[in-house]
Amino acid sequence: MLFNSYLFLFGFLPPVLVGCWALRQKNLRLAFLTLSSWFFYAWWDWRFLPLMLSTTMVDYVAALALQHTDDERRRRLLLIGSLSINLSLLGYFKYAGFFVGSLNGIGRALGAPVDLPDLHILLPIGISFYTFNSMSYTIDVFRRRVTPTKHLLEYTTFVALFPHLIAGPIVRFTDLAEQLRRPRPSLTSKAASVGLFFLACGLTKKLLIADQLNPYVDRLFAHSGDLGFLTSWAAAFGYSLQLYFDFSGYSDMAVGLAWLIGFRFPQNFNSPFKAQNISDFWRRWHMSLSAWFRDYLFIPLGGSRRGPARTTINLVLTMFLAGLWHGAAWTFVVWGLFHGVLLGTHGLLRKLGLTPSSVFFNRAVTFLFVVAAFVIFRAPDLGTAGTILSSMLGFGGLDHAGALHTFLPARFLILLGALLVFVHAAPNTWQIRARPRIVYGLATGTAAAIAIMTIASPHPFIYFQF
């Protein structure tokens, strides 16, 4: 069930809002939200609901067991057991087919008789997100940074809450613990106005911007061999902007929906194309995922405490796994490694005092590197990525008039130009203070109405595939 569909907006959301605020008693409300979220998830494929419930119960029980023992060896075994179950399920469903296919490919390249059967495993939607949510809870309990809840409904609501279940943000238990213990008694006009404002902004970004770029970007990447210098850069800019508004739109909608059912989510997107260096970019892009890898992987590996060389290795390893988290494909692996190298290089240059002082230069260079990396992220394979990147460097020559006319219609060029200015100059949604006034209501209502009228066959959010 997509946020940007008639079914969700007019079939699922209204009764959930009515039921949520009609049930004032805590247990009834949490039970209602849990069941509603399970229904929301099961609508995609009910067969994978037990998988999510298994992960939920394993970590709930493990956290309580961790709380009730001071034996460090037993605590480590409990944590290892919990993480092993989570990662085994994630690894099988998301990566088993990829690794089997890679082994077959390596075997053929080396002339070895490797002929493992291809695995056609359907990826459960949202598994990367709810697994990381649940794992963060167990790890924090192990570190004694969180007191586990004994209230099962608090935990099931935390894991399954539908605004963040499918594509984040990766909310930690500390973000919602107090909100789960003491649910808000009623929906205030301020909360409703903020929620609707974020929801309208998200719908507008997704439907009126990201989805409008989609056909142009698809055509460019589908004809990668025909692209020259200008059209290859148009493909890179087009997809970067499509992904920007697609994910920013989803993040806004998740925050808005959370406000409407009485929860406050942390910010997950902070004008990342305004970043002045690659580290700054990762503090702004998918902020909850960046923080997760920082706190649960980079810092435990040693962070930046063991010298420049070890810091670079830790960054590259962290980003390699972050790339693999996004998908079981070599394009994501290379994309992650590329960002790891960029982060390591920037760290070394900063320590040596060799980073430029010009804000404009730093932003421009960072943006161009990020855009180039997104070509690898979007390409169906490394060959296509290499073809487009080489054309961006001029090796494909200049475009002939027919290619420009075919691939760069005026509407697309105007949209690209306007959006490139917008992402570098306009404030993000969190910087706009929505007020419960008629003018704001008319503006957001009109934008949402126009966006909703464009829904025909809704396109899934890009991050749903991760």
C-alpha positions in Angstrom: 0.0 0.0 0.0 1.6 3.2 -1.2 1.4 6.5 0.6 0.8 8.2 -2.8 -2.3 6.1 -3.7 -6.0 6.7 -3.4 -6.3 3.4 -1.4 -4.0 4.7 1.3 -5.1 8.3 1.4 -8.9 7.7 1.2 -9.3 4.1 2.2 -6.7 3.3 4.9 -5.8 6.7 6.5 -9.2 8.1 7.5 -10.4 5.1 9.6 -7.0 4.9 11.2 -7.1 8.5 12.3 -10.7 8.1 13.6 -9.9 4.9 15.5 -6.6 6.3 16.8 -8.1 9.4 18.4 -11.4 7.7 19.4 -9.5 5.2 21.6 -8.1 7.3 24.4 -7.1 4.4 26.6 -3.4 3.7 26.1 -3.6 -0.1 25.6 -6.5 0.1 23.2 -4.8 2.8 21.1 -1.5 1.0 20.9 -3.2 -2.3 20.1 -5.2 -0.5 17.3 -2.1 1.1 15.9 -0.2 -2.2 16.0 -3.0 -4.1 14.2 -3.5 -1.3 11.7 0.2 -1.3 10.9 0.3 -5.0 10.5 -2.7 -4.8 8.2 -0.8 -2.0 6.2 2.2 -4.3 5.9 0.3 -7.5 5.1 -1.6 -5.7 2.3 1.6 -6.0 0.2 2.0 -9.7 0.9 0.5 -11.3 4.1 3.0 -14.2 3.9 5.8 -12.0 5.1 4.0 -10.6 8.1 5.1 -13.6 10.3 8.7 -12.8 9.4 8.4 -9.3 10.8 6.6 -10.6 13.9 9.4 -13.1 14.5 12.0 -10.4 14.4 9.9 -8.3 16.7 9.4 -11.1 19.3 13.1 -12.2 19.2 14.4 -8.7 20.1 11.6 -8.1 22.6 12.5 -11.2 24.5 16.3 -10.8 24.1 16.1 -7.2 25.5 14.2 -8.4 28.6 16.7 -11.2 29.1 19.6 -8.7 28.8 18.0 -6.5 31.5 17.6 -9.4 33.9 21.3 -10.6 34.0 24.6 -8.9 34.9 26.6 -11.8 33.6 28.6 -10.2 30.8 29.3 -13.5 29.0 25.6 -14.3 29.1 24.7 -10.8 27.9 27.1 -11.1 25.0 25.7 -14.4 24.0 22.1 -13.0 24.1 23.1 -10.1 22.0 25.0 -12.3 19.5 22.0 -14.6 19.3 19.5 -11.8 18.7 21.7 -10.1 16.0 22.5 -13.5 14.4 18.8 -14.2 13.9 18.1 -10.7 12.5 21.1 -10.7 10.2 20.5 -14.3 9.0 16.9 -13.5 8.0 18.0 -10.2 6.3 21.0 -12.0 4.6 18.9 -14.8 3.3 16.0 -12.8 1.8 18.1 -9.9 0.6 21.5 -11.3 -0.4 21.4 -15.1 -0.9 20.5 -14.8 -4.6 23.1 -12.1 -5.1 25.9 -14.1 -3.6 24.9 -17.3 -5.5 24.8 -15.4 -8.7 28.2 -13.8 -8.0 29.8 -17.1 -7.2 28.5 -18.5 -10.5 29.8 -15.5 -12.4 33.3 -15.8 -10.7 33.4 -19.5 -11.4 32.6 -19.0 -15.1 35.3 -16.2 -15.3 37.9 -18.5 -13.8 36.8 -21.6 -15.8 35.8 -23.4 -12.7 32.8 -25.8 -12.8 30.6 -23.7 -10.5 26.9 -24.1 -11.3 24.9 -23.3 -8.2 21.1 -23.1 -8.8 19.8 -19.6 -9.2 17.7 -18.5 -6.2 14.5 -16.5 -7.0 13.7 -15.1 -3.5 11.1 -12.4 -3.1 12.5 -9.5 -1.0 10.1 -8.7 1.9 9.3 -5.0 1.7 10.8 -2.9 4.4 13.0 -5.7 5.8 16.1 -3.5 5.9 14.3 -0.8 7.8 12.4 -2.7 10.5 15.4 -5.0 11.0 17.7 -2.0 11.7 15.0 -0.5 14.0 14.8 -3.6 16.0 18.5 -4.3 16.2 19.2 -0.8 17.5 16.9 -1.5 20.4 18.7 -4.7 21.4 22.1 -3.1 21.1 21.1 -0.1 23.1 19.7 -2.3 25.9 23.0 -4.3 25.8 25.0 -1.0 26.2 22.7 -0.1 29.1 21.6 3.1 27.3 17.9 2.0 27.1 15.7 0.4 29.7 13.7 -2.2 27.9 10.0 -1.9 28.0 8.0 -4.7 29.6 4.9 -3.5 27.8 4.6 -5.6 24.6 2.3 -3.2 22.9 4.7 -0.4 23.3 7.4 -2.4 21.5 5.1 -3.8 18.7 3.9 -0.3 18.0 7.5 1.0 17.9 8.6 -1.6 15.4 5.5 -1.7 13.2 4.3 1.9 13.2 3.2 2.4 9.6 4.7 5.8 8.9 8.2 4.5 9.2 7.8 0.8 8.6 8.5 0.6 4.9 11.2 3.1 4.2 12.2 4.8 7.4 13.3 7.0 9.1 15.1 4.4 11.1 13.6 5.5 14.4 15.2 4.4 17.7 13.3 3.4 20.8 14.7 6.4 22.6 12.9 8.7 20.1 9.5 7.2 20.8 9.7 5.7 24.3 8.1 8.6 26.2 5.5 9.1 23.4 4.6 5.4 23.7 4.3 5.5 27.5 2.1 8.6 27.5 0.2 8.9 24.3 -1.2 12.3 23.5 -4.8 12.7 24.6 -6.1 14.4 21.5 -5.2 15.8 18.1 -4.6 19.5 18.5 -5.1 22.0 15.7 -1.4 22.7 15.7 -0.5 19.1 15.3 -3.1 18.6 12.6 -1.8 21.7 10.7 1.8 20.6 10.9 1.0 17.0 10.0 -1.1 18.1 6.9 1.6 20.6 5.9 4.3 17.9 5.9 2.0 15.4 4.1 1.1 18.0 1.5 4.8 18.9 0.9 5.6 15.2 0.6 2.8 14.5 -1.9 3.9 17.5 -4.0 7.5 16.5 -4.1 6.7 12.9 -5.0 3.9 13.4 -7.5 4.6 16.8 -9.1 8.4 16.6 -9.2 9.9 13.1 -8.8 7.4 11.3 -10.8 7.5 13.9 -13.5 11.2 13.4 -13.9 10.9 9.6 -14.0 10.1 9.1 -17.7 12.9 11.4 -18.9 15.4 9.7 -16.6 14.3 6.2 -17.6 14.7 7.0 -21.3 18.2 8.4 -20.8 19.5 5.4 -18.8 17.8 3.0 -21.2 19.8 4.6 -24.1 23.1 5.0 -22.2 25.1 4.0 -25.3 23.6 6.9 -27.3 24.4 9.6 -24.8 27.0 12.4 -25.4 28.4 15.0 -23.0 25.3 17.0 -22.5 22.7 14.2 -22.4 24.9 12.1 -20.0 25.0 15.1 -17.5 21.3 15.5 -18.0 20.8 11.9 -17.0 23.0 12.3 -13.9 21.3 15.6 -12.8 17.9 14.2 -13.6 18.2 11.1 -11.5 19.9 12.9 -8.6 16.9 15.3 -8.5 14.4 12.6 -8.9 15.9 10.6 -6.0 16.2 13.8 -4.0 12.5 14.7 -4.3 11.3 11.1 -4.1 13.1 10.4 -0.8 12.6 13.9 0.6 8.9 13.5 -0.3 8.7 10.2 1.5 10.5 11.6 4.5 8.1 14.5 4.7 5.0 12.2 4.4 6.3 9.9 7.1 6.8 12.9 9.5 3.4 14.3 8.6 1.6 11.0 9.2 3.4 10.6 12.5 2.1 14.0 13.6 -1.4 13.1 12.6 -1.4 10.0 14.8 0.3 11.6 17.8 4.0 11.0 17.3 7.1 13.1 16.5 9.8 11.7 14.3 13.3 13.0 14.0 14.4 14.9 10.9 15.7 12.6 8.2 16.6 15.0 5.3 18.3 18.3 5.6 19.0 19.9 2.2 21.9 17.5 1.4 22.7 19.2 -1.9 23.8 22.3 0.1 26.6 20.2 1.8 30.0 21.8 1.8 31.9 18.4 1.9 31.1 14.7 1.6 31.0 14.3 5.4 28.5 17.1 5.6 26.5 15.4 2.8 26.1 12.3 4.9 25.1 14.3 7.9 22.2 15.6 5.8 21.2 12.7 3.5 19.1 9.9 5.1 20.2 11.2 8.5 18.8 8.3 10.5 20.7 5.7 8.4 23.9 7.7 8.6 23.6 7.9 12.3 22.9 4.2 12.6 26.0 3.2 10.7 28.1 5.8 12.7 26.9 4.6 16.1 26.6 0.9 15.6 29.4 0.2 13.1 31.9 3.0 12.5 32.5 3.9 16.2 32.7 0.3 17.4 35.3 -0.3 14.7 37.4 2.4 16.3 36.0 5.5 14.6 38.6 8.1 14.1 40.5 7.3 17.3 43.3 5.2 15.9 45.0 7.4 13.4 44.3 8.5 9.8 45.0 5.2 8.1 42.7 3.2 10.4 40.0 5.9 10.2 40.1 5.6 6.4 39.8 1.9 6.5 36.9 2.2 9.0 35.1 4.7 6.7 35.6 2.5 3.6 34.3 -0.6 5.4 31.3 1.3 6.9 30.4 2.7 3.5 30.9 -0.6 1.8 28.3 -2.1 4.1 26.1 1.0 3.7 26.1 0.5 0.0 25.3 -3.2 0.3 22.5 -2.3 2.7 20.9 -0.4 -0.2 20.7 -3.5 -2.4 22.2 -6.8 -3.5 24.0 -5.5 -6.6 27.6 -4.6 -7.5 26.4 -1.1 -8.4 25.5 -0.5 -4.7 28.7 -2.0 -3.5 30.8 0.2 -5.8 28.7 3.3 -4.9 29.3 2.6 -1.2 33.1 2.1 -1.7 33.3 5.3 -3.8 31.7 7.2 -1.0 34.0 5.5 1.5 37.1 6.7 -0.5 35.6 10.2 -0.7 35.1 10.3 3.0 38.6 9.0 3.8 40.2 11.4 1.3 38.3 14.3 2.8 39.3 13.3 6.3 43.0 13.2 5.3 42.9 16.5 3.5 41.2 18.1 6.4 43.9 16.9 8.8 46.6 18.2 6.5 44.8 21.6 6.3 44.4 21.2 2.5 40.6 21.7 2.2 39.6 24.8 0.2 38.2 27.8 2.1 35.7 28.8 -0.6 32.1 27.8 0.4 30.9 28.0 -3.2 33.8 25.8 -4.5 33.3 23.2 -1.8 29.5 23.0 -2.4 30.0 22.7 -6.2 32.7 20.0 -6.0 30.7 18.0 -3.4 27.5 18.2 -5.5 29.3 17.1 -8.6 30.9 14.1 -6.9 27.5 13.1 -5.3 25.8 13.4 -8.7 28.4 11.3 -10.4 28.1 8.6 -7.7 24.3 8.5 -8.1 24.9 7.4 -11.7 26.4 4.2 -10.3 23.5 4.0 -7.8 20.9 4.2 -10.6 22.5 2.2 -13.4 21.3 -1.4 -13.9 24.9 -2.6 -14.1 28.4 -1.4 -13.8 28.8 -1.4 -17.6 26.0 1.1 -18.0 27.4 3.2 -15.2 30.8 3.2 -16.8 29.4 4.2 -20.2 27.5 7.2 -18.8 30.4 8.4 -16.6 32.8 8.2 -19.5 30.4 10.3 -21.6 30.2 12.8 -18.7 34.0 13.2 -18.9 33.7 13.9 -22.7 34.7 10.5 -24.1 31.4 10.1 -25.8 31.8 13.3 -27.7 29.2 16.1 -28.1 25.6 15.2 -28.7 24.2 15.6 -32.2 21.1 17.6 -32.8 18.8 14.6 -33.1 19.9 13.2 -29.7 19.4 16.6 -28.1 15.9 16.8 -29.6 15.0 13.3 -28.5 16.5 13.2 -25.0 16.3 16.8 -23.9 12.8 18.3 -24.6 12.3 21.9 -23.5 10.0 20.8 -20.6 12.7 18.6 -19.1 15.4 21.2 -19.5 13.2 23.9 -17.8 12.4 21.5 -15.0 16.0 20.6 -14.5 17.1 24.2 -14.4 14.4 25.3 -12.0 15.0 22.3 -9.6 18.8 22.8 -9.6 18.2 26.4 -8.4 15.6 25.2 -5.9 17.7 22.6 -4.1 20.6 25.0 -3.7 18.6 28.1 -2.6 15.2 27.1 -1.1 14.7 26.2 2.6 13.8 22.7 3.4 10.5 21.6 4.8 11.7 21.7 8.4 12.8 25.3 8.1 9.3 26.5 7.1 7.1 27.3 10.1 3.6 26.3 9.1 0.9 28.1 11.1 -2.8 27.2 11.4 -4.0 30.1 9.3 -6.3 30.3 6.3 -3.5 31.3 3.8 -1.4 28.3 4.8 -4.3 26.0 4.7 -5.3 27.2 1.2 -1.7 26.9 -0.1 -1.0 23.4 1.3 -4.5 22.2 0.4 -4.2 23.4 -3.2 -0.8 21.8 -3.6 -2.0 18.5 -2.2 -5.1 18.6 -4.3 -3.2 19.2 -7.5 -0.7 16.4 -6.6 -3.5 13.9 -5.7 -5.2 14.6 -9.1 -2.1 13.3 -10.9 -2.4 9.9 -9.2 -3.2 7.3 -11.9 -1.0 4.3 -11.4 1.2 5.4 -8.5 4.9 4.9 -8.7 6.5 3.2 -5.6 9.0 5.3 -3.7 12.5 4.5 -4.8 13.6 3.6 -1.3 10.9 0.9 -1.0 13.2 -1.4 -2.9 15.8 -1.3 -0.1 
